[in-house]
């Protein structure tokens, strides 16, 4: 699990926090300051200093009591009491500084994480970005509805995802059903292993996710119990850093060691045990075909590999992509959009030759530098460090260039959306987090008020998925490479007798033949031995869902030396998987800030969305309710519509300042104010700067900036500046 926010490297965050444009804002960047500058005390040193002050207070208190007991002269007692009070003041000062360090505050007046989160969520729900589903029926935990601006942001994020990945990388996009037959998820391992560890209140039966209880306990102690020693704090941080590495037994032992009980009742808890997170259903009216709501979109791509490979001209590498809903029956959903039961995934499966994981475009991202958190740093209690991607691949920290390429592309995608570079890191999975077949796995984690949140997983899954579906389905999901020179190899040869199989199995012959041909060497020779000793054997045909009787005249199994002109192999898969809801929530927090009005007696909320993802790109305001101004506003609106710029006209009688504030709270980057029939003003949201542009070209100017063909700086230097006499606030 991620360490506390104070462990983030200082250099980049400190530079960001000191920028003039952010200095006056109560934004989240004030909440998540990095480790203190070199000359300031760290959390560890503050805990040690507090322990020293407490010891000094205790010693001086004992001295005062001894003086009083010995009836010492009053001046001497008074001097000792003054010294005690001075020590208490010093202790209180250290406590205050330590509290600021552990709670993410940046000194007096800084918002706490909880207060900031409340401000963000209140704004999001009030402006209908998202709300709890089925609200009039008191809602259901873990289910949310996106309102109009939330839908627009989500649509814009997905559109950019398609542009950045699917279009730019020439990926093959598919759209597969949410309802998945059990056999598919049995092959993938989800039926047996897609679990979280759960504990129950032993008296009420209420269920909790075990690792969340331990995480909450550690965070609570670190942030609110200032009396714990530096050594104990280090122990709790190590637990947080290695939480995903704990087995059920070790997790249960920690829960007992720390005396963790049910949060609501304080009752004792059961030992942790696995709970499958999939929603089960049945397909068809008979209920005989079990199925599940898919927990991920990837399996739809894997089972279609053969057809996609053919569609791609039987060539590797290639990537397939899918955007769709996924479902997980979370034990105790919380944290808003971060942990829900139905959510949108965008997943890529990049199929590559396992013997060649180079990437022709890796040089384009090799020079990127960002925070990386290798497993060695995590296990030793260190922090993420800024690392050059090319160096990480060349040193083997990242397993291969294709995996590294997608890490770089994910970094560019997230930062272009508006994710703060200083609060984004790539964390390598610990050994116990990775499946045994995986070559390497990294998570793009984004820091928000809840801590570090996994938003994108980038994994080299080797050839596990295609092999698993080959074995279960009997259909060979393989690729071919033509050899320059023929070669002689010893190979397993399975020759089904189709005539005998056809007589025995009739319409099911094809499924039996494919299952026989898909056998691995060990299974094939076990069947051969059984046929030779008994003349017949039971053989499982997964596609039929049952075992059939195979006789010795139905198949010939041998090893032969053959000359082959092509290499047949199962491709490896590099999988970037994006939790769209998590990315969007972190974007909401990273974009939110407040700024005072001119009088300084009120704070206005602002979302500084980049134009790329802003729900509405532009608003059009007649300065006053005048027919000629309203007709100009309608003309500009039609021009914006033709240009494909989403916009909104506001002809209410509110002051222009109130209208600006209302659209700033929605994150609208530009506002056009009509105060003439010849030219109008364009106002930029964050700087509040305004320029004058003719009515005829205003739509094209906004369009160019929205599409990234022009910057606001270009516009500012190209058009006359406008200073409004009316107050905005």
N, C-alpha and C positions, 0 to 999 in steps of 0.2 A: 504494500500500500504506500501511497505517497507520504513523504515526510511533511512536517509542518511547514507552512509558507515561509517562515523565517529562515529556512535552510536554502532558499533560492540564491543563486549567485548574484552579487551586488552590482556588477559593472553596468550591464545593459539597463536593468531596472532603475538604477540610480540616475542614469542619463535621461531615461524617459521621464522620471518623476520630476526632474529639474527643468524640463522644457517650459518656456514661458507660457505656451498656450494652455498648459494643464495646471499651472501653479495656483491659479485662483479658483479652481473647480473642486467641489466636493465629489469627486468621481471615485470609482473603485480603485484607480491606481493609487490613491492615497491610503487605501486600506491594506494593500498588499505590498508594502515596502519590502525590499529584500533584506538580507542580513545587514546589520548596521554597518556604516562606513568603518574603515579601519581604526579610526581613533575612538569610536563609540563602543561601549560594552556589548557583548553578545548575550543571548539568553542564558547560555551556560555560565558565563562570568557573573551575570546578575543573580542567578540562583545561588552561586557560591558566596557572593557578597551579602545576599539576604541571610544566608545561614550564619555568616560571620557577625552580621548586625544583631541577629536574634540571640546568638551566644553572648555577645557583649551586653545586650539588654538584660538577659537572664543573670549574668554575672554582676552587673551593676545593681540590679534589683536585690540580689542576695546581699550585696555590700550595704545597701540602704537599710535592709531589715536588720543586718548585724549591728549597724550603728545605732539604730533605734533600740534594739534589745540591750545594747551595752550602755544606753543612756549617754551617748556621746554629746558634746556641745552642739547647740542648735546651729551655729554657723557651719559646722562640719557636715551636719545632716542636710542642711539646705543646699550646700554645694554639691553633695552627692545626689540629691534629688534633681538639681538642675542638670547635672551630667547625665542622669538617667533620662530626663525629658529630651535632652539634646540627642541622645542615642535613639530614642523612639522616633524623633522627627527624621533622623537619618534613615532609620529602618522604613518608615512610611514612604520616604522619597524613593528608596530602592524598590519597594513593593509597587509603587505607582509606575515606575519605569518598566519593571518586569511584567506587570499587567498589560501595559501597552505593547510590549514585545510579543507576548503569547497570544494576545487577542487580535493582532493585526492592526492595531491603532497606530496612528502616526503623530502621537502627541495630543495636547489639549485640543478639543474641538473636533477631533477626527471621529468619523462614524465608526461604530463597531460593525463587524461582519453581519450580525443579525439585523441591525438597524438598516444597513445598506440593502440587504436582501429584501427586507420588508418594503422598503421604498420602491425597489425595482418591481417586485411581484405585485404590489398594490397598483402601480402604474400600468403594468401589463394587463392585469385583470380589468381594471377600470376602463382602459382604452380598448378592451376586447381583443388583445393579441391572442390570449387563450384563457379559457375558464374551465372549471371542473365539469365533466360530462354529467348529464342527468341531474343538473343542479336542483331543479324543483323537487326532486325525489331524494334530496340530501346527498346525491352523488355516489360514486363508487371509487374507492381508492385505486389510484394508478391508471385512471382513464380521464383524458382531457380532450376538449374541443378547441380547435383553432378558430378564432374569429376572423373578420375580414382583413385587418392588417397582418395578423399572424399567418393567414393563408398566403398572403402576398409575399411576405418574407420567405416562407417555406418554398413557395413556387420559384422565387428568384434564386434561392440557394440551390435548388435542384436543377434549375436551368443552367446555372454556372457550372455545376458538377458535370452535367452532360457536355457542356462546351469544353471544359478543362480536361476531362478524361475521355469520354466516349468519342467526341468528335476529333479532338487533337491526336488521340492515340489510335484512331480507326478501330474502335472496339465494336463488337457485335452485341447489340442490345436485345435482350429477350424479356418476356413478361410471362411468368408462370403462375399456376394457381396457388392460393394460400392453403387450401386443404390438400394434405399430403398423405398417401397411403402409408400404413405402418411399416410395410416392408422396406420402403425407401429410408425411413429414419432408423429402422433396425440396422440396416447396412451401414449407415453413417455413424452409428454409435449413440445417437441421441436417446433412443428408447432406454438404453441401459445406463448411460453416463451423463446425461444432461441434467445435472443436479446442483443444488446448493445445500449447504449444511444447515439444518433447522434444529431449533430447540423449542420445547413446549413448557409453558407454565404448568407445573405438576398438579396444580389444584384446579385451575380454570380451563386448561387445554389451549389457551391462546398461543399462537405460533409466532416465533421470531427468527430472523436470520442470525445465525450464531456469530458470524464474523462482524456483523454490524454492531452487535451488542459489545463485543470486545473493542471495536474501533471507537465507539461512542464513549466507552469507559476511559480509554487512553486519552482521547481528546479532551474529555471533561477534566481529568486530573491535570493534564498539561496546561489547560487554559484557565482553570479556576482554583486549583489548589496550589497556591504560591509557596506553601511550606515544604513541598517535596524537594528532596535533595537533587543536585545536579546529576548524581549517579542514577537516581530513580527516574529522572526525566529522560536520561539517555536510554535506559532500559525500555521505557514506554515508547520512545521514538523508534527503537529497533523493532519492537513488536509491530508497530504500524508499518514499518518499511518491509517487514517479512510476513505480513498477515496472510497474503495469498499463498505462502509457502507452508502454512500450517496444516497438518493432517487433522482428521476428525478427533483423534485421541489427543493431540497436542492442543488443539483449539479448546476441547473440553477441559483439559488440565489447566489452561490459562484462566478460563472462566471460573473454575473452582478456586484457583490460587488467589484471584483478585476479589472473590466473594461477590461476583456479579449475579444479580437476581432479576426476576421479571420486572421490567420498568414500571408497569402500571400497578402491580399488586405487591411487589417485593417478595413474592413466593419463590421457592427454589425452582431451578430449571432442570429439565432432563438432559441427558448426554446428547451431544449433536448427532444427527443422523441425516442421511441424504433424502432430498425431496425432489422429484422430477418436476421440472418447470413447464412442461408442455401441456397445452389444453387438448384433451382427448375428445374425439368425436367418432361417429360412425358414418360411413358413406353408403347411401342408398337406404331404402325403407326397411330392408330385412335386418339391418344392424349387424350383418355378418362380416362386413369389410371394415375393420378398424382403421382409423386414421387420426391425424393430429393437425391442428392449426400450426403452420410451419413456424419454427423458432428462429429461422434465418432464411434468406433467399437463395443461398449458395447451392443447395441440393438440386434445385431446378436446372441450374447450369450444368452441374456434373452429369446428371442423367441424360442431358442432351449433347454431351461432348461429341459423340460419334457423328451426329448430323451437323454440328457446328464446324467440326474439323473438315468434313466434306465440303460444306458451304465455303470454307476458307481456302479451298483448293488443295486440301490435304497438306497444308504447310504449317509449320511452327516457326517462331512463337506466334500466338494470337491471344487476344483477351476477349472475354465475354462479360457483359455488365447487366445488372438488373436493379431497378428501383421498385420497392414494394413494401407492403405491410408485413410485419412479423409479430409474433405473439408469445409472451412468456408469463406464466402464472406466478408472478413474483410473490414471495412469502410475505413480505411487509413493505409494499411500495411506499415511497416517500420521496422527498426532495423534488416535488413538482415534475417537470418534464424530464428529469434526469433518470428516474427509475419508474417506468410505467409498464402496463401489461399489454398494450398494443402500441406499436411505434413503427416509424418508417426507417428502413435500412436502404443504403445504396452500396452494393457490393460488386467487386471486380474479381474475376478469376482469370489470372494471366497464366496460360499454359506454356511451358518452356521445356526444352530438352534438359534432363537432369545432368547431362555431361557438359552442358554449355549454358551457364547462367549469366553470361555477359549481357550487356545491353548497349545497343548502338548509340543511344542518346544519353548515356550516363554522364558524359563529359559536360553536358548542359546544366547539370545540377551539382557536379562534384565540388564546386567552389562555395556552395552554400554553407553558412555557419549558423548554428543554432544550438539550443540546449539539448544535450543528450545525457541519458542516465543509464549507463551500462550496469549489468547485474553486479559487477565487482564493486562499483561505487555504492550500490544499495546495501550490499551485505556488510560493508565496512562502515556504514553509517555516514558516508560522505554525501555531498550534494551533486546535483547535475552540473555539468560544465559545458561551456560553449566549445563546440567541436566542428571541425571542417568535415563535411560528409565524405569527401574523397579520401581523407585520411582515415576515417572510421572504417571504410571498406578495405582500403589497402592493408590496414593492420589486422583485419579479420574481426574487428568488433562487430561490424555488420557482415553477415555471412557471405553475401555475394552482391554483384553490381546491380542485378535486376531488383532485388529487395531494396538496395540503396536508392535506386532510381525512383521507386515508388515512395519511399520515405521523403525524398526531396520534393516530389510532386505534391504529396500531401501537405508538406510545409507551405509550399507556394499557394495551394488552394486555400488553406485556412487563413493565412495572413492576408491574402487578397480579399477574403470575405470581410475582414475587419478584426480578426482575432489578434490580440496584443502579442507581439513577438516575445516580450519579456515574461509572459505568463503561459508560454507554450513549451513543452518539452517532449522528447521521445524517450520513453522508458522501456528498457529491454526486459522481457519476462524472466523471472527467476526460474531456476531449474525445475522446481515442483509445479510451476504454473504451466509449463509447456507440455504438450502431448509428446509421448515417446517418439513419435514419427516426425515431429516438426524439426526443421533445421535451424530456424531462428524466428523469433517473434518480437515485435516492438509495438508499443501503444503510443499514439499521439495523445498526450494528456494536457488538458487545459485547466488552469487555475481559476477558480471562481470563489464565491463566498462559502461554498461547501467544501473547499479544499481542491485537491487535484482530481480531475474527472477524466476517466478514459473515454475518449470520443471517437477515435479511429484505431482499429487494430490492423497491423500490417504483418502478415505471417507468411513464411515459407513452409507450406504444409507437405512438402515432398510429394510423393505419388500416392499418399494414403487414400484419398477420396476416390480416385478413379479405380484403384485396385479393389477397394471395398465394394464398389458397385459392380465391378466386373465379376468378382467372386459371387456376389449375392444374386445377380441377374442372369449370369451366364453369357452376357454379351461382352465381347472384348473391347474395352475402351482404351485403345492403343493408338500410337502414331508410327509412321514408317519413315525410314531414311534410306534413300538409295545409296549403295556403297560404290565407291570409285572402282574397287576391285572385288570380285567375288571372294568369299572366305569360307573355309571349312570349319564347321562347328558341330559339337555333339548336342543334339536337342531332343527334348521330349516330343514324341510324335504320337498323337491321339487320332485314330482313324475310326470314326463311328461307321457302323454298317447301316446305312440309311434304309436299305430294303427291309432288314429285320426290324429296325426301330419303327419303320412305318407300319409294318404289319402289327406290331405290338401296341403302338401308341397312337396310330392314326393321326388325328388333327393336332395332337400334342407333340408330334415327332420333332418339329423344329426347336421347340423349347428344350427337349431332352438333348438333342444334338448340340445346341449352343452351350448347355450346362456341361456336357462332357468335354467339349473343346476348351472350355474356360478353366478346367481344373489346373491347379498348381502341381508341381512335380511330386510333392509328398502325398497329396490326396490321390493323385493318379496311380501311384505305385501301391498304395494301400488297397485301392479298388482292384488293381491287377492281381495282387496277392490273394484277395478274397475270391476272385473269379477262378483263379487257378486251383485253389484248394476246395471250393464248394460248388463251382460251376455257376453260381449266381450271387448277387449281393444287392443290398438296399442302397439306393443312391438318391440324395436329396436334390430335387429340382426346384430351386427357389421361385422361379417364375410361375410354377404350378402350385406352390405352397404346400408340397407334400413330397414324400419319398416314393420312388418307384423301384421295381425289381428289374435289374439289369442282368442279362445272361451272358455267358462267355462268348457267344457268337455275335453279340451286338456291338462290340468295340474291340479294337486292337490297340494296345498300349505298349510302346517300346522306346528305347533310346537309339537314335541313329546318327551317324555322321553324315551331315548333308552340306552341300555347297549352297550358300545363300547370297542373293544379290542385294538384299535390303536388311536393314536392322529394324527390328520391331521392339518398341519400348513403351512403357507407360510414362506419360509426361509428368513433370512436377508442376505444382501450382503455387503461384505467389498471389496471396489474397489480401487486398486492402478492403476493409469493411467499415462503413461509416454509419454511426448513429446520428441521424439527421436531427432529431429532437434535442439531443445533448449539445450538438454543435450550435444549434439555434439559441438554446438557453444561455450558453456561455457567451455567445455573441451579444445577446440582450444585456448581460451584465457588463461586458467589456465596452459596450457603446453608451451606457447610461452615465449621466452626470447631472448635477444641478448647478444653476448659476443664479446670482441675486438679481433682482430688478434694480433700477437706477437708484431708488430710495434705499436699497439695502435691507428692506424689512420683509422681503418675501423671496422664497427660492422657487425657481422654475425648473421643471424636469425637461431633460433633453436626451434623445437617443441620437448619437452621432453615427448613424449607419452610413457606410459608403453608398454612393448612388447605385452601385451594382445590386445591393440587396434591399435598399429602402422600399417600404411597401407602396408608397406614393412618391413619385419622383419630383413633383412640382405642384404648387398651388397657385391659383390665380385670384387676386383680390382687387375688386374696384375699391379705390381709396374711400370713396363715399358713395352712397346710393344715388347715382345719377344715371339716367337712361343711356346717355352717350358713352359713359364709362362701362356700363354693363354690356352694351353692344360690342365694344372693343374686347371685353373679357370673353364674350362668346366667340368672337372671331379668333382670338388667340387659342381658345379651347379647341376649336375645330382644327387649327393648324397643329396643335400638340397631338390630337387624336390621329391625324394623318401621319405624323412623324412616329407614331407608336410610343408616345411618352404618357405613362399613366399620370393622371393629374386630378385635381379637384378644384371646383370653383366655390368660393365662399362669399356670398353677397349678403351676409347677415349685417345687422347694424352695429355689431361690436366694433370697438376701437381696433385700429390696425395692430396695436401692440398685443391685444388679447388674441387676435387671429394668428399672429406670428407664434405666440406662446403655445397655442393649441396645436399647430402643425409641427412645431419643434418637438412636442411631446410624442408625436407619431414618428419622428425621425425623418420628416420630409426635408430633403437637402436644399431645395430652392423655392423661393416664393416670388411670383411676378405681381407687382402692384401697379394697377392701372390708375394713373392720375392725369392722363392726357390722351388725346386721340392720335398723337403723332409718335411719341415714344413712351416707354414704361421703364420701371426699375426691376432689376433682378437682385434679390437678396440671398446671400449665402448663409446657411443656418448657423455654423459654428463661429465664424468671425463676425457675423451680422453686417458684413460689408455689402454695399449696394453699388450697382453700376446702371447707367442709362443705356437702353438699347431700343432701336426703332421697332415699332409694332410688327413690321414685315419680317424682321430677322430674329425676333426673340425666340420663336419655337426652334429654329435651327441651332441657335447658340446653346440652348438648354440641351437639345438632343446630342450635340457634339460632346458636351461635358458628361452627360449621362453615359454615353457609349465609350468614354475614355479616350476620344480622339483629341480632346482639349482639356486642359486643367483650369481650375478656377483662377490660378495665377495668370494664365494666358488671357482669360477674359478680363481680369482686373487691369492688366496692362494694355488692353486693346480698346477699352470703352471708357467714356467719361464717368468719373466717380459721382455718387449721389449722397448727399448728407440730408437726412430727413429732419425737418423742424419739429415733427411730432415725436413724442416719446414712445418708444417701443413698449415700455414696461408700465 
